Amino acid sequence: MSNQINKRDVLLATPRGFCAGVDRAIDIVSHALEKFGAPIYVRHEIVHNTYVVNDLKQKGAIFIEDLDEVPAGATLVFSAHGVSRAIQDEAKARGFSIFDATCPLVAKVHVEVAKLSKEGYEFLMIGHKGHPEVEGTMGQLTAGIHLVEDEADVDRVQPLQTERLAVVTQTTLSVDDAAAIMAAIKKRFPTVREPKQQDICYATQNRQDAVKVMSRQVDVVIVVGSPTSSNSNRLAELAERLGTPAFMVDDPAELNPEWFVGRARVGLTAGASAPEILVQGVLDRLRALGAISVQTMSGVEESVQFPLPKGLRLN
């Protein structure tokens, strides 16, 4: 069998890769290292990407899950996924110097939960059990927030009351899956309060929309992203759902030449936590396997930027 994808074309998605929240989170750790020196402690992986985490480790970041691992007086960064109220309170009580890299779009959900809880609302959260963003959002309250992962969960959930019931979602979900679960919620709880704005972030939606367009034009889709990345997994699932075989790679070396046998057009995208250097590495590998042209899709040009926290600006 040939190890080349002879005379294949590559279609490159737009947009792809880093979103504004990921850019900001990585900048927070990088600026903290530059301003205060190593080590800087980070609660959970700053973003779900192996390359990014390893790069920051080499620069002096130490990633931890338990605050007991952080020495007194250290600088601590909360990851882009956000943390529970209990972890925030414990970190403050221990006197760490804290910088919060929670994505502002996740923080917006936290603010909404806190506000509506004071008004007597219970919550249904659409999300994936065990994901740190879900743990952080649900951890804004000690009670009254219920996780629903699918439509079957909607049938089983038993809120204490339904007069004041609101929905929030994980920001990195499949747009289509979340819509289906939301429809089931509205059918069972017709008076439920929906988010004022879509909780699923603009970057997640834009990358999924690009895959919907791209998958119709290619024979196989490659998604650059780590296995732990929710939004990257959703991109691969979406392509598969639309009938196009899809594979995720965390590194260009993971590309398998057999994926391209008999497939003339290759689509390439990247999750919101995957850096462009990996995309270019995959393109180099595809060229080595015989790809002869790369065409970049037209698509949404993202211009969103989020400011760094006070105390980290270097000028």
QUIHU-V751104 format. One record per backbone hydrogen bond with DSSP energy under -1.0 kcal/mol. NH is the residue of the N-H (numbers start at 1). CO is the residue of the C=O. E is the energy in kcal/mol with one decimal. If there is no record, write none. Layout:
nh = <NH/NH>
co = <CO/CO>
e = <E/E>
This chain:
nh = <5/8/9/10/11/12/13/17/19/23/24/25/26/27/28/29/30/31/32/33/34/35/36/37/40/41/42/43/44/49/53/54/55/56/57/58/60/61/62/64/69/70/74/76/77/78/79/80/82/85/88/89/90/91/92/93/94/95/96/97/99/101/103/107/108/110/111/112/113/114/115/116/117/118/120/121/122/123/124/125/126/127/131/135/136/137/138/139/140/141/146/148/154/155/156/157/166/167/168/170/178/179/180/181/182/183/184/185/186/187/188/189/192/193/201/205/206/207/208/209/210/211/212/213/214/215/217/219/220/221/222/223/224/225/229/233/234/235/236/237/238/239/240/241/242/243/244/247/249/254/255/259/260/263/266/267/268/269/271/274/278/279/280/281/282/283/284/285/286/287/288/289/290/291/292/295/297/312>
co = <289/5/264/293/266/295/268/270/272/19/20/21/22/23/24/25/26/27/28/29/30/31/32/33/60/75/62/77/64/47/49/50/51/52/53/54/57/56/40/42/66/67/71/97/41/99/43/46/79/139/84/85/86/87/88/89/90/92/91/74/76/78/80/103/104/106/107/108/109/110/111/112/113/114/117/116/164/144/166/146/168/148/128/131/132/133/134/135/137/138/123/125/150/151/152/153/122/193/124/126/174/175/176/177/178/179/180/181/182/183/184/185/189/165/171/201/202/203/204/205/206/207/208/209/210/211/214/265/265/245/267/247/269/249/226/229/230/231/232/233/234/235/236/237/238/240/239/221/223/251/252/256/257/260/9/220/11/222/224/271/275/275/276/277/278/279/280/281/282/283/284/285/287/286/8/10/12/309>
e = <-5.2/-1.5/-2.1/-2.4/-3.4/-3.2/-2.9/-1.9/-1.3/-2.5/-2.4/-2.1/-2.5/-2.3/-2.3/-1.7/-2.6/-3.2/-2.2/-2.3/-2.0/-2.7/-2.9/-1.4/-1.5/-2.4/-2.9/-2.9/-3.3/-2.0/-2.4/-2.6/-2.3/-2.2/-2.3/-2.0/-1.3/-2.6/-2.8/-2.8/-2.2/-1.7/-1.7/-3.0/-2.5/-2.0/-1.2/-2.1/-1.6/-2.0/-2.0/-2.6/-2.4/-2.5/-2.1/-2.4/-1.8/-1.3/-1.6/-2.3/-2.5/-1.6/-2.5/-2.7/-1.7/-1.9/-2.4/-2.0/-2.4/-2.4/-2.5/-2.7/-2.2/-1.4/-1.8/-2.2/-2.4/-2.4/-2.6/-3.2/-2.5/-1.4/-1.9/-2.4/-2.3/-2.5/-2.9/-1.6/-1.6/-1.4/-2.7/-3.0/-1.1/-1.2/-1.1/-2.1/-2.5/-2.4/-2.2/-2.8/-2.7/-2.0/-2.0/-2.4/-2.6/-2.1/-1.8/-2.2/-2.5/-1.8/-1.9/-3.5/-2.1/-3.2/-1.6/-2.3/-2.9/-2.4/-2.0/-2.8/-2.1/-1.9/-2.1/-1.7/-3.0/-3.0/-2.1/-2.7/-1.1/-2.7/-3.2/-2.9/-2.4/-2.4/-1.9/-2.1/-2.1/-1.4/-1.7/-2.5/-2.3/-2.1/-2.2/-2.5/-1.7/-1.7/-2.5/-2.3/-2.5/-2.1/-1.7/-2.2/-1.5/-2.1/-3.0/-3.2/-2.7/-2.5/-2.5/-1.9/-1.1/-1.1/-2.7/-1.6/-2.4/-2.4/-2.3/-2.0/-2.7/-2.4/-2.1/-1.4/-1.6/-2.6/-2.4/-3.0/-3.0/-1.5>
